[in-house]
């Protein structure tokens, strides 16, 4: 009985400690990764702003080979929506919508339904390094409520960064092979 009581007190103590740490953990953060692509800015932007092209480079879309996201509206324009619904909870269900397009930037709202409900924002920033080189920066903006901010900040942030690096590398490989 003493052992069980000790285990329970240890678990309660650990949970309390995590809740206290979450109080001091940022509730919002930005993940920003960049890749230089040996292609003109217009070509990089024309490829990335088409949501359907994510089937070729996005690690999240490629995680479920049976996933065929649906595009609503005119792809590559403000208001275009890409919806997905996977039986694989690693991919889940949700949608993204292009909310702004300028000559240097594409902004996106992300709405996750399953396995966890959530809302985030993302952006792709295009900067000409030279006539035939473009720096593509992918940013992800998260705001997580307490106490989920603890897991989001320490685990989610790293996962997003690693996946975004792979996505940008995939885009670079695809465009530079053209």
Protein Blocks (a to p, Z undefined) as FASTA:
>chain_A
ZZmmmmmmmmmmmmmmmmmmmmmgcfbdcddddddddbdfklmmmmmmpmklmmmmmmkl
mmpmkbccddedjehiahiacddddfblklopaddddfbdcfkbccdddddfbfbdcddd
dddddddfblmbccdddddddddddfklmmmmmmmmmmmmmmmmmmmmmmmmmmmmZZ
